[in-house]
Amino acid sequence: MNRKDIERTIKNTSRSKNGYVTYIVMDKFGLFKVGRSRDVKSRFSQIKTANPHIIVYKIIDFDCENQIHDMLSNCSIVTGK
């Protein structure tokens, strides 16, 4: 899995009609979290409370969380919500 594969998946995913965007955040160890939210600013504040070293890596203006999780399923360290 490389960045081109992820970008291709993002490009081929239809835009969300439910108002969700997908976010990818990264911590100081280089671990990523992929999620979706209607209010990314609020969600980022919640995540940052639990881990103050989180930075926003990418915000995608449609819902492709499930596709990214599927692509990265063999890379997971921790799964679940």
N, C-alpha and C positions, 0 to 999 in steps of 0.2 A: 504494500500500500504506500503510495507516494502522494505528494501534494497535487500532481496532475490528476490522479484518480479521484481525489476528493473534489477538486474544482470541477471535473467533468460531471460528477454526481450532482453537485450543487446546480450546475447549469441545466441539467436535464430534469430537474425536479420542478413540478408545477408550482406556481405561486399559491400561497395559502389564502384561502377565502375566510378563514376563521380568525384572522388578526394576529396569529402567532409569528414570531421570528425565532430563528435558531441562533444560539450563542455558543461560542467556544471560549472557555477561559483556561488559563494555564497558571500553575503555581511555580514557586521558585525552584522546584525539582524537575520541572519540565513535564509534569503530569497534566493531562487535559481533562476537562469536564465538558461534555456536550449536553445542552438542554434546550428547552424552548420556553418562551414566555411572551405574554402580551405587553408586559412592562419590564423591559430589560434593566432599566436603571434601578428599579426596586429590587428585582431579583439579584442583581449584582451586589447591591448593598447587603442583602441577606447572606449571600455566599461569602462576602468579604468579612462579615462579622465572625463567621466560623474559621476563615483563613485569611488573615490580613495581607498575605503575600500573593494573592490572586491578581492577575491582570487579564484584561479582555484581549483575547487573541484575534477573534473574528466575530462579526455579527452579520448574519445573512438575512435578508429581508423577506424570507418566507420559511415555512416549516419543512425542514428536511432532517429533523433530529433522528427519526427512525432509520432513514437511509444511511446516515453517517454511523450510527450505532451498529447497523448491520455490517457495514464495510470494515469497521474496526473491531468486530466481535472477537477476533483471535488475538487482539492486542490488549484486552481488558485486564487490569489488575484487580479492580473491584467493580462488581456490577450491582445494579439495583438503584433505587431512588432514595 
